[in-house]
Every structure is written in structure tokens, then in C-alpha cells.
Amino acid sequence: MAAFLKRLGGQGARIVLALVFVLPLVFMVVSSFKPDDQIFGDLDSLRAFLPLGDVSLDNYTGVFERVPAARFLLNSVLISTITVVLGIIVNSLAAFALSRMRWPGRKLVLTAVIATLIVPFETFALPLVWWVNQLPLLRANGFQLEWTTGWMDTYQVQILPFVANAFSIFFFHQYFRSIPKELDEAAIVDGAGWFTIYRRIVMPLSAPAVATVAILTFLPAWNSYLWPLMVVQSEELRPVMVGISYFFQLNVGWGQIMAYSSMITVPILALFVAFQRAFVSSIASTGVKG
């Protein structure tokens, strides 16, 4: 009986915890189909979580009329995807050198990389703005190319500063350590070089880690707000998170805010669900070697 009650209590706690996370999402999606007056009118009942009443797609059409939402979404998809691809390549190569190759000072370098994890982004945001504003840039001026200074108001200023990531390097490092080094030795005997070992052996065996790093890289890039707000002035280059500020300037429409929020949240949840097994598998694997 005691074991049954304990199991029942555990299941009840899981259900309550799930409701805490799921109900706000349900409310957001359901409210995106309702007019503002009905959203506030349903707050005191369970109707707030049910698609009842005057349900329509007016809020979604209003979003595209009020802001260039399609452009914002395209920008975020482009920025996030390129950041993920470059991040996987750069960080996995760095982790491979730190975990599989022997060279003097590699432990010191790994320690320095891990130490940067405790430094919040806000502490170096302004110096980073100054630095990217001094970098050379090749711009197209009609049919001619010309060198200018400063990366402000470009796509690359939203991508390149976040390609190298300390956590991704550490995560790959820990996962690579779980792969037997005897595979490296056998490949070297067969005449393979380090890059061949990386490309043909280590990376194919690290698919769960790649999926996890892809998710953990994509989310911050997709959710980025402060950095684009600081370095991007052109509306054509702004990502989705900056776009949400448009709805709070004049005539706040909560239905449209819910619709816009649903548009930028639901696809990310679907992405996580699609890679959930790989995510859990890689987390478990990196915990084995510590």
C-alpha cells in the first residue's frame, strides 16, 4: 500500500509539473484565435484554455498586416540555421583537438574555455559592439565591391560572434571522450590522418551530440533579442524576437501578440520533440565520463 501511495504521489507530482508548463502554452495558442475582449472575458473560467466563442484567424492576418512577420521569420531561420551549421563545425573541431589529440597546453586551454561559461553576455556586450564596428567589411555598391569598416546592420554581426561557444565545445569534448581511442589508433595504423578520423569515425558516432548541440545553439540564436536590438537598425534584417516589440508601441492587441508568440514558439517545440530522443541520449552519454 505504501509503495502504491508513493507511486501515486510521484505520478501526481509529474502531472502537476506538466500542467504548470503546458497550460500557459495552451492559453497562448487558444487566445491567438480569440478577439481581445473575449480573451479577458474568459480569464475567470476554463474557457480561457478552450477554443470556444468567436474563434477566427483574424489575429494571424492582423500580425502580417501590422509587421513584416514573414521577413522576421525568414531572417531568424537564416541566422539560426547558419549559426547552427558553423557552430557544429567549429566547436566539434575544437573539441576534437582537445579530447583526441595530445599537445602541450590542451588542459590549460580547456580550463580557459570552461571558465568563460561563468561570464554573462551582458558584461562584454558593449565591448563586442565596439569591436565588430571596427572590423573590415566588403560591401556591394552597385556592380562594384568596396571595403568599408563596421559590421553593424548586417547578417554576419548576428551570426559570427556566436559561432564559437564554450558550452558546445565542452559538450562535444565530453561526448568524444566516451568514444574508444582504440578506433583512432587502428585508423592511424591504416594510414588515416586526424581529419579523416574526425570526419569518418568520431562525427558519425556522435550523432546524438550533434543533435543536442544543434538544439542548444538554435534556441539562443532564435530567442536573441538584446544583441540584434543593439546592432541592427534596418527592419529588413531584424529577427522575430525584436519584431514582438512592435506590438507594444501603439494600440496593444493581445490577440495579435498571442498569435505572433504562437508562430515563433510552436515550431521550436516541434523541433525539440523531433530531436528529443537524441537529446536525452547524448545527455546520458556525456554524464558517463564526466
C-alpha positions as a LaTeX table, in Angstrom:
\begin{tabular}{lrrr}
\hline
Residue & $x$ (\AA) & $y$ (\AA) & $z$ (\AA) \\
\hline
Met1 & 0.00 & 0.00 & 0.00 \\
Ala2 & 2.81 & 2.38 & 0.92 \\
Ala3 & 4.55 & 1.67 & $-2.39$ \\
Phe4 & 1.30 & 2.35 & $-4.26$ \\
Leu5 & 0.78 & 5.67 & $-2.49$ \\
Lys6 & 4.38 & 6.64 & $-3.16$ \\
Arg7 & 3.99 & 5.81 & $-6.85$ \\
Leu8 & 0.67 & 7.66 & $-6.98$ \\
Gly9 & 2.25 & 10.71 & $-5.35$ \\
Gly10 & 5.08 & 10.66 & $-7.86$ \\
Gln11 & 2.67 & 10.48 & $-10.78$ \\
Gly12 & 0.60 & 13.30 & $-9.29$ \\
Ala13 & 3.68 & 15.50 & $-8.93$ \\
Arg14 & 4.61 & 14.85 & $-12.57$ \\
Ile15 & 1.10 & 15.76 & $-13.73$ \\
Val16 & 1.12 & 19.00 & $-11.73$ \\
Leu17 & 4.56 & 19.92 & $-13.06$ \\
Ala18 & 3.46 & 19.16 & $-16.63$ \\
Leu19 & 0.37 & 21.34 & $-16.21$ \\
Val20 & 2.50 & 24.23 & $-14.93$ \\
Phe21 & 4.45 & 24.20 & $-18.19$ \\
Val22 & 1.72 & 23.16 & $-20.63$ \\
Leu23 & $-1.23$ & 25.34 & $-19.55$ \\
Pro24 & 0.45 & 28.69 & $-20.40$ \\
Leu25 & 1.25 & 27.35 & $-23.87$ \\
Val26 & $-2.33$ & 26.14 & $-24.33$ \\
Phe27 & $-3.63$ & 29.53 & $-23.18$ \\
Met28 & $-1.33$ & 31.31 & $-25.62$ \\
Val29 & $-2.35$ & 29.21 & $-28.63$ \\
Val30 & $-6.08$ & 29.28 & $-27.81$ \\
Ser31 & $-6.04$ & 33.04 & $-27.16$ \\
Ser32 & $-4.41$ & 33.61 & $-30.54$ \\
Phe33 & $-7.75$ & 32.73 & $-32.17$ \\
Lys34 & $-9.89$ & 35.00 & $-29.96$ \\
Pro35 & $-10.59$ & 38.76 & $-30.01$ \\
Asp36 & $-9.19$ & 40.83 & $-27.14$ \\
Asp37 & $-12.49$ & 41.29 & $-25.31$ \\
Gln38 & $-13.14$ & 37.55 & $-25.25$ \\
Ile39 & $-9.60$ & 36.81 & $-24.03$ \\
Phe40 & $-10.16$ & 38.96 & $-20.95$ \\
Gly41 & $-13.76$ & 37.79 & $-20.54$ \\
Asp42 & $-12.69$ & 34.12 & $-20.38$ \\
Leu43 & $-9.91$ & 34.62 & $-17.83$ \\
Asp44 & $-12.11$ & 33.67 & $-14.86$ \\
Ser45 & $-13.12$ & 30.27 & $-16.26$ \\
Leu46 & $-11.79$ & 27.20 & $-18.04$ \\
Arg47 & $-12.95$ & 28.74 & $-21.31$ \\
Ala48 & $-9.59$ & 30.53 & $-21.32$ \\
Phe49 & $-8.00$ & 27.19 & $-22.26$ \\
Leu50 & $-10.66$ & 26.10 & $-24.76$ \\
Pro51 & $-11.23$ & 27.28 & $-28.35$ \\
Leu52 & $-14.81$ & 28.39 & $-27.70$ \\
Gly53 & $-16.70$ & 31.51 & $-28.73$ \\
Asp54 & $-15.76$ & 33.89 & $-31.52$ \\
Val55 & $-12.81$ & 31.90 & $-32.88$ \\
Ser56 & $-11.12$ & 33.06 & $-36.10$ \\
Leu57 & $-7.79$ & 33.66 & $-37.84$ \\
Asp58 & $-8.17$ & 37.45 & $-37.67$ \\
Asn59 & $-5.27$ & 37.82 & $-35.23$ \\
Tyr60 & $-2.91$ & 35.98 & $-37.57$ \\
Thr61 & $-3.89$ & 38.05 & $-40.58$ \\
Gly62 & $-3.55$ & 41.14 & $-38.38$ \\
Val63 & 0.01 & 40.13 & $-37.47$ \\
Phe64 & 1.10 & 40.09 & $-41.12$ \\
Glu65 & $-0.64$ & 43.41 & $-41.72$ \\
Arg66 & 0.96 & 45.09 & $-38.73$ \\
Val67 & 4.56 & 43.87 & $-39.02$ \\
Pro68 & 6.65 & 42.19 & $-41.75$ \\
Ala69 & 6.35 & 38.90 & $-39.87$ \\
Ala70 & 7.33 & 36.74 & $-42.85$ \\
Arg71 & 10.56 & 38.71 & $-43.22$ \\
Phe72 & 11.31 & 38.46 & $-39.50$ \\
Leu73 & 10.72 & 34.70 & $-39.57$ \\
Leu74 & 12.91 & 34.26 & $-42.64$ \\
Asn75 & 15.70 & 36.28 & $-41.00$ \\
Ser76 & 15.57 & 34.20 & $-37.83$ \\
Val77 & 15.54 & 30.92 & $-39.76$ \\
Leu78 & 18.53 & 32.07 & $-41.83$ \\
Ile79 & 20.51 & 33.41 & $-38.86$ \\
Ser80 & 19.77 & 30.42 & $-36.61$ \\
Thr81 & 20.47 & 27.80 & $-39.28$ \\
Ile82 & 23.81 & 29.28 & $-40.32$ \\
Thr83 & 24.82 & 29.71 & $-36.67$ \\
Val84 & 23.99 & 26.05 & $-36.00$ \\
Val85 & 25.89 & 24.72 & $-39.02$ \\
Leu86 & 29.00 & 26.82 & $-38.41$ \\
Gly87 & 28.79 & 26.19 & $-34.67$ \\
Ile88 & 28.74 & 22.42 & $-35.08$ \\
Ile89 & 31.75 & 22.51 & $-37.40$ \\
Val90 & 33.88 & 24.95 & $-35.38$ \\
Asn91 & 33.05 & 23.64 & $-31.90$ \\
Ser92 & 33.35 & 19.96 & $-32.81$ \\
Leu93 & 36.76 & 20.58 & $-34.40$ \\
Ala94 & 37.92 & 22.42 & $-31.28$ \\
Ala95 & 36.59 & 19.67 & $-29.03$ \\
Phe96 & 38.23 & 17.01 & $-31.20$ \\
Ala97 & 41.61 & 18.69 & $-30.84$ \\
Leu98 & 41.14 & 18.98 & $-27.07$ \\
Ser99 & 39.87 & 15.44 & $-26.47$ \\
Arg100 & 41.57 & 13.18 & $-29.04$ \\
Met101 & 44.91 & 14.84 & $-29.85$ \\
Arg102 & 47.85 & 15.23 & $-27.47$ \\
Trp103 & 49.61 & 18.59 & $-27.47$ \\
Pro104 & 51.14 & 20.76 & $-24.75$ \\
Gly105 & 48.76 & 23.14 & $-23.01$ \\
Arg106 & 45.50 & 21.49 & $-24.08$ \\
Lys107 & 44.28 & 21.12 & $-20.48$ \\
Leu108 & 45.00 & 24.79 & $-19.85$ \\
Val109 & 43.08 & 25.75 & $-22.99$ \\
Leu110 & 40.13 & 23.57 & $-21.94$ \\
Thr111 & 40.15 & 25.18 & $-18.49$ \\
Ala112 & 40.12 & 28.64 & $-20.06$ \\
Val113 & 37.21 & 27.65 & $-22.31$ \\
Ile114 & 35.20 & 26.32 & $-19.37$ \\
Ala115 & 35.99 & 29.44 & $-17.32$ \\
Thr116 & 34.26 & 31.63 & $-19.91$ \\
Leu117 & 30.97 & 29.90 & $-19.08$ \\
Ile118 & 30.63 & 31.96 & $-15.90$ \\
Val119 & 30.92 & 35.28 & $-17.76$ \\
Pro120 & 27.46 & 36.67 & $-18.62$ \\
Phe121 & 26.94 & 38.07 & $-22.09$ \\
Glu122 & 25.90 & 41.47 & $-20.74$ \\
Thr123 & 29.39 & 42.08 & $-19.33$ \\
Phe124 & 31.07 & 42.10 & $-22.75$ \\
Ala125 & 28.15 & 43.17 & $-24.98$ \\
Leu126 & 29.30 & 46.80 & $-25.27$ \\
Pro127 & 32.97 & 45.94 & $-25.94$ \\
Leu128 & 31.76 & 43.45 & $-28.54$ \\
Val129 & 29.70 & 46.18 & $-30.23$ \\
Trp130 & 32.80 & 48.39 & $-30.41$ \\
Trp131 & 34.90 & 45.51 & $-31.75$ \\
Val132 & 32.53 & 44.46 & $-34.55$ \\
Asn133 & 32.18 & 48.12 & $-35.53$ \\
Gln134 & 35.94 & 48.21 & $-36.26$ \\
Leu135 & 36.05 & 45.10 & $-38.45$ \\
Pro136 & 36.52 & 45.45 & $-42.22$ \\
Leu137 & 33.55 & 44.63 & $-44.43$ \\
Leu138 & 33.31 & 44.01 & $-48.17$ \\
Arg139 & 30.09 & 45.61 & $-49.44$ \\
Ala140 & 28.47 & 45.57 & $-52.87$ \\
Asn141 & 27.94 & 49.06 & $-54.29$ \\
Gly142 & 26.02 & 48.52 & $-57.50$ \\
Phe143 & 28.25 & 46.34 & $-59.67$ \\
Gln144 & 31.36 & 47.16 & $-57.66$ \\
Leu145 & 32.79 & 45.79 & $-54.43$ \\
Glu146 & 34.29 & 48.17 & $-51.90$ \\
Trp147 & 35.89 & 47.81 & $-48.48$ \\
Thr148 & 34.27 & 49.62 & $-45.57$ \\
Thr149 & 34.58 & 49.45 & $-41.80$ \\
Gly150 & 31.97 & 48.11 & $-39.40$ \\
Trp151 & 29.65 & 45.12 & $-39.35$ \\
Met152 & 26.68 & 46.99 & $-37.91$ \\
Asp153 & 23.35 & 46.34 & $-39.62$ \\
Thr154 & 24.40 & 43.10 & $-41.33$ \\
Tyr155 & 23.58 & 39.41 & $-41.08$ \\
Gln156 & 27.11 & 38.40 & $-40.13$ \\
Val157 & 27.10 & 40.56 & $-37.00$ \\
Gln158 & 24.18 & 38.46 & $-35.78$ \\
Ile159 & 25.90 & 35.16 & $-36.64$ \\
Leu160 & 29.69 & 35.13 & $-36.37$ \\
Pro161 & 30.12 & 36.39 & $-32.77$ \\
Phe162 & 28.13 & 33.38 & $-31.54$ \\
Val163 & 29.57 & 30.57 & $-33.66$ \\
Ala164 & 32.27 & 29.59 & $-31.16$ \\
Asn165 & 30.53 & 28.51 & $-27.96$ \\
Ala166 & 32.24 & 27.34 & $-24.78$ \\
Phe167 & 29.42 & 25.05 & $-23.71$ \\
Ser168 & 29.23 & 23.38 & $-27.13$ \\
Ile169 & 32.99 & 22.78 & $-27.07$ \\
Phe170 & 32.78 & 21.29 & $-23.58$ \\
Phe171 & 29.75 & 19.18 & $-24.52$ \\
Phe172 & 31.45 & 17.76 & $-27.62$ \\
His173 & 34.63 & 17.23 & $-25.59$ \\
Gln174 & 32.80 & 15.13 & $-23.01$ \\
Tyr175 & 31.00 & 13.10 & $-25.66$ \\
Phe176 & 34.15 & 12.47 & $-27.69$ \\
Arg177 & 35.82 & 11.11 & $-24.56$ \\
Ser178 & 33.21 & 8.33 & $-24.46$ \\
Ile179 & 34.35 & 7.07 & $-27.88$ \\
Pro180 & 37.13 & 4.44 & $-27.55$ \\
Lys181 & 40.52 & 5.81 & $-28.57$ \\
Glu182 & 41.43 & 2.39 & $-29.92$ \\
Leu183 & 39.47 & 3.41 & $-33.01$ \\
Asp184 & 41.90 & 6.29 & $-33.53$ \\
Glu185 & 44.90 & 4.03 & $-33.14$ \\
Ala186 & 43.53 & 1.49 & $-35.62$ \\
Ala187 & 42.79 & 4.24 & $-38.13$ \\
Ile188 & 46.29 & 5.72 & $-37.76$ \\
Val189 & 47.80 & 2.29 & $-38.39$ \\
Asp190 & 45.77 & 2.15 & $-41.61$ \\
Gly191 & 47.23 & 5.49 & $-42.66$ \\
Ala192 & 44.38 & 7.82 & $-41.73$ \\
Gly193 & 45.10 & 11.39 & $-40.67$ \\
Trp194 & 43.45 & 13.30 & $-37.84$ \\
Phe195 & 40.90 & 14.99 & $-40.08$ \\
Thr196 & 39.92 & 11.63 & $-41.57$ \\
Ile197 & 39.44 & 10.24 & $-38.07$ \\
Tyr198 & 37.31 & 13.25 & $-37.19$ \\
Arg199 & 35.20 & 13.02 & $-40.35$ \\
Arg200 & 34.92 & 9.25 & $-40.81$ \\
Ile201 & 34.92 & 7.92 & $-37.23$ \\
Val202 & 34.23 & 10.44 & $-34.48$ \\
Met203 & 31.49 & 12.56 & $-36.06$ \\
Pro204 & 29.40 & 9.64 & $-37.40$ \\
Leu205 & 29.44 & 8.15 & $-33.88$ \\
Ser206 & 28.43 & 11.49 & $-32.35$ \\
Ala207 & 25.04 & 12.00 & $-34.00$ \\
Pro208 & 23.19 & 12.37 & $-30.64$ \\
Ala209 & 25.69 & 15.01 & $-29.51$ \\
Val210 & 25.37 & 16.85 & $-32.81$ \\
Ala211 & 21.58 & 16.90 & $-32.47$ \\
Thr212 & 21.82 & 18.22 & $-28.91$ \\
Val213 & 24.32 & 20.94 & $-29.80$ \\
Ala214 & 22.11 & 21.88 & $-32.75$ \\
Ile215 & 19.15 & 22.39 & $-30.41$ \\
Leu216 & 21.19 & 24.25 & $-27.77$ \\
Thr217 & 22.69 & 26.50 & $-30.45$ \\
Phe218 & 19.45 & 27.09 & $-32.33$ \\
Leu219 & 17.44 & 28.17 & $-29.28$ \\
Pro220 & 19.65 & 31.12 & $-28.20$ \\
Ala221 & 20.01 & 32.24 & $-31.81$ \\
Trp222 & 16.24 & 32.09 & $-32.31$ \\
Asn223 & 15.49 & 33.79 & $-28.98$ \\
Ser224 & 18.12 & 36.51 & $-29.38$ \\
Tyr225 & 16.72 & 39.95 & $-28.55$ \\
Leu226 & 19.30 & 42.17 & $-26.84$ \\
Trp227 & 22.11 & 41.74 & $-29.38$ \\
Pro228 & 20.02 & 42.38 & $-32.54$ \\
Leu229 & 18.46 & 45.35 & $-30.80$ \\
Met230 & 21.95 & 46.80 & $-30.29$ \\
Val231 & 23.48 & 46.15 & $-33.71$ \\
Val232 & 20.61 & 46.09 & $-36.24$ \\
Gln233 & 18.66 & 49.16 & $-37.29$ \\
Ser234 & 17.27 & 48.02 & $-40.64$ \\
Glu235 & 13.83 & 46.43 & $-40.47$ \\
Glu236 & 14.80 & 44.07 & $-43.29$ \\
Leu237 & 17.47 & 42.41 & $-41.10$ \\
Arg238 & 15.62 & 42.11 & $-37.79$ \\
Pro239 & 14.78 & 38.69 & $-36.30$ \\
Val240 & 11.45 & 37.59 & $-34.84$ \\
Met241 & 12.16 & 38.46 & $-31.21$ \\
Val242 & 12.82 & 42.11 & $-32.00$ \\
Gly243 & 9.60 & 42.12 & $-34.01$ \\
Ile244 & 7.47 & 41.47 & $-30.93$ \\
Ser245 & 8.29 & 44.95 & $-29.62$ \\
Tyr246 & 6.23 & 46.41 & $-32.50$ \\
Phe247 & 3.03 & 45.21 & $-30.84$ \\
Phe248 & 3.64 & 47.27 & $-27.69$ \\
Gln249 & 4.17 & 50.63 & $-29.37$ \\
Leu250 & 0.59 & 51.72 & $-30.22$ \\
Asn251 & $-2.82$ & 50.08 & $-29.75$ \\
Val252 & $-1.67$ & 46.96 & $-27.93$ \\
Gly253 & $-3.57$ & 43.95 & $-29.31$ \\
Trp254 & $-3.20$ & 40.95 & $-27.04$ \\
Gly255 & $-4.77$ & 38.58 & $-29.54$ \\
Gln256 & $-2.16$ & 39.55 & $-32.12$ \\
Ile257 & 0.59 & 39.24 & $-29.52$ \\
Met258 & $-0.59$ & 35.71 & $-28.72$ \\
Ala259 & $-0.74$ & 34.87 & $-32.44$ \\
Tyr260 & 2.77 & 36.19 & $-33.06$ \\
Ser261 & 4.08 & 34.37 & $-29.97$ \\
Ser262 & 2.47 & 31.13 & $-31.14$ \\
Met263 & 4.08 & 31.49 & $-34.56$ \\
Ile264 & 7.56 & 31.76 & $-33.07$ \\
Thr265 & 7.08 & 29.20 & $-30.27$ \\
Val266 & 5.22 & 26.20 & $-31.71$ \\
Pro267 & 7.82 & 25.42 & $-34.43$ \\
Ile268 & 10.58 & 25.37 & $-31.81$ \\
Leu269 & 8.60 & 22.97 & $-29.63$ \\
Ala270 & 8.10 & 20.72 & $-32.65$ \\
Leu271 & 11.86 & 20.83 & $-33.31$ \\
Phe272 & 12.62 & 19.76 & $-29.74$ \\
Val273 & 10.08 & 16.91 & $-29.86$ \\
Ala274 & 11.62 & 15.69 & $-33.13$ \\
Phe275 & 15.11 & 15.52 & $-31.58$ \\
Gln276 & 14.05 & 14.56 & $-28.05$ \\
Arg277 & 15.46 & 11.03 & $-28.07$ \\
Ala278 & 18.83 & 12.14 & $-29.43$ \\
Phe279 & 18.90 & 14.94 & $-26.86$ \\
Val280 & 18.29 & 12.60 & $-23.91$ \\
Ser281 & 20.71 & 10.00 & $-25.29$ \\
Ser282 & 23.59 & 12.47 & $-25.64$ \\
Ile283 & 22.98 & 13.96 & $-22.19$ \\
Ala284 & 23.17 & 10.46 & $-20.68$ \\
Ser285 & 26.34 & 9.64 & $-22.63$ \\
Thr286 & 28.20 & 12.78 & $-21.58$ \\
Gly287 & 27.39 & 12.02 & $-17.97$ \\
Val288 & 29.17 & 8.66 & $-18.09$ \\
Lys289 & 32.70 & 10.00 & $-18.43$ \\
Gly290 & 32.20 & 13.28 & $-16.55$ \\
\hline
\end{tabular}
